[in-house]
Amino acid sequence: MKVCPNCGTASDGKFCPHCGKLMPETVVPEPPKAPNPTYTAPEPPKAPDHIGVAPVQPEKPAAPAADPVPEPVKEHKLLKPWQYFGYSVLFLIPVIGWIFFIVYTFNKSNMNRRNWVRSIWCNLLVLLIALLIGVILVAVIPGALDTVKAWLNTNI
């Protein structure tokens, strides 16, 4: 069998079937085929030096247990829509509702309820500031109250 000097393709023809170059006249002897590799079994493990003592095997890391979704902590439990409604009605009751309103502002048994009550305090503060600014403007600007009354009479 001849080997093409240009691309290394083996062929018996005059020209290389791959690149088309002229094949040399000398025949390259085929290398001897390697014998088929045979499988050799690994050596069995040696017996322990001391009879009755097992060899130490490396510890496998324990697989993490698949925990179910944990229940929310009581302090982080969400309020349901009807609870918001019920608390809103409770806070409208004179004296008793106001006492609950103040108690729930500092109560730590439910963080969501406490934060909601504190947000109501923030709304009341903004409303109070707006009312205070309105009273100051009416008191400072002469005739402002008459202008407001006239506007209310024409628009309402």
C-alpha positions in Angstrom: 0.0 0.0 0.0 1.3 3.4 -0.9 1.0 6.6 1.2 0.5 10.0 -0.3 3.3 12.4 0.6 1.0 15.4 0.5 -2.0 14.3 2.7 -1.0 10.9 4.2 -3.9 9.0 2.6 -3.1 5.3 1.8 -4.0 4.0 -1.6 -2.9 1.4 -4.2 -3.7 3.7 -7.2 -1.4 5.9 -9.3 -3.0 9.1 -7.9 -4.2 10.0 -4.4 -8.0 9.6 -4.2 -8.1 12.4 -1.6 -5.9 15.2 -3.0 -5.1 14.0 -6.5 -1.3 14.1 -6.2 0.9 11.5 -7.9 1.5 8.5 -5.5 5.2 7.5 -5.0 6.4 4.2 -6.5 7.6 2.7 -3.3 5.3 0.7 -1.2 5.3 1.4 2.5 5.1 -1.8 4.6 2.1 -2.0 6.8 2.9 -1.8 10.5 2.2 -5.0 12.4 -1.2 -5.1 14.1 -1.2 -4.7 17.8 -2.6 -7.8 19.6 -6.0 -7.4 21.1 -5.8 -6.2 24.6 -7.0 -8.7 27.1 -8.8 -7.8 30.4 -7.0 -8.6 33.5 -9.0 -8.7 36.8 -7.8 -6.4 39.6 -6.2 -8.1 42.6 -8.6 -8.8 45.4 -8.2 -6.7 48.5 -5.8 -8.0 51.1 -7.1 -9.4 54.3 -6.8 -7.1 57.3 -3.7 -7.4 59.5 -5.7 -8.1 62.6 -8.5 -10.6 62.4 -11.9 -9.3 63.5 -11.0 -5.6 62.8 -12.7 -4.1 59.8 -10.9 -1.7 57.6 -11.7 1.9 58.2 -13.8 3.3 55.5 -14.2 7.0 54.8 -17.5 8.5 56.1 -19.9 9.6 53.5 -21.5 12.9 54.1 -25.1 12.6 55.2 -27.7 13.6 52.6 -29.6 16.7 53.8 -33.1 15.7 55.0 -35.9 17.1 52.9 -37.6 19.3 55.4 -41.2 20.3 54.7 -42.0 23.9 54.4 -41.9 25.2 58.0 -44.9 26.9 59.5 -44.6 30.6 59.8 -43.6 31.9 63.2 -46.5 33.2 65.2 -45.0 36.7 65.2 -44.8 36.7 61.4 -48.3 35.3 60.7 -50.2 37.3 58.0 -53.5 39.0 58.7 -56.4 37.9 56.6 -58.6 40.5 54.9 -61.5 40.1 57.3 -59.1 40.6 60.2 -58.1 44.0 58.7 -61.8 44.9 58.5 -62.5 43.7 62.0 -59.6 45.7 63.5 -60.7 48.8 61.5 -64.2 48.5 63.0 -62.7 47.9 66.5 -60.5 51.0 66.3 -63.6 53.1 65.5 -65.2 52.3 68.8 -64.7 55.3 71.2 -62.3 54.8 74.1 -62.1 50.9 73.9 -61.1 51.0 70.3 -58.5 53.7 70.9 -57.0 51.7 73.8 -56.7 48.7 71.5 -55.2 50.9 68.9 -52.5 52.1 71.3 -51.9 48.6 72.7 -51.5 47.1 69.2 -48.9 49.8 68.3 -46.4 48.3 70.8 -47.6 44.7 71.0 -45.1 42.2 69.7 -47.4 39.2 69.3 -48.0 39.8 65.6 -45.5 41.9 63.6 -47.8 42.4 60.6 -50.6 43.8 62.8 -48.2 46.0 64.7 -46.8 47.4 61.4 -50.2 48.0 60.0 -51.3 49.9 63.1 -48.1 52.0 62.9 -48.9 52.8 59.3 -52.3 54.1 60.4 -50.4 56.3 62.9 -48.3 57.6 60.1 -51.4 58.4 58.0 -53.0 60.2 61.0 -49.8 62.2 61.5 -49.7 63.3 57.8 -53.4 64.3 58.1 -52.8 66.2 61.3 -49.9 68.1 59.7 -52.0 69.0 56.6 -54.8 70.2 58.9 -52.4 72.3 60.9 -51.0 73.9 57.8 -54.5 74.7 56.6 -55.4 76.3 60.0 -52.2 78.4 59.9 -52.9 79.6 56.4 -56.4 80.6 57.2 -55.2 82.5 60.3 -52.3 84.2 58.7 -53.8 85.3 55.3 -56.4 88.0 55.8 -59.6 87.1 54.0 -58.6 83.5 53.4 -61.5 82.2 55.3 -64.0 84.3 53.2 -62.3 83.0 50.0 -62.7 79.4 51.2 -66.4 80.0 52.1 -67.0 81.6 48.7 -65.3 78.7 46.9 -67.3 76.1 48.9 -70.6 77.9 48.2 -70.0 78.0 44.4 -68.6 74.5 44.1 -70.8 72.6 46.5 
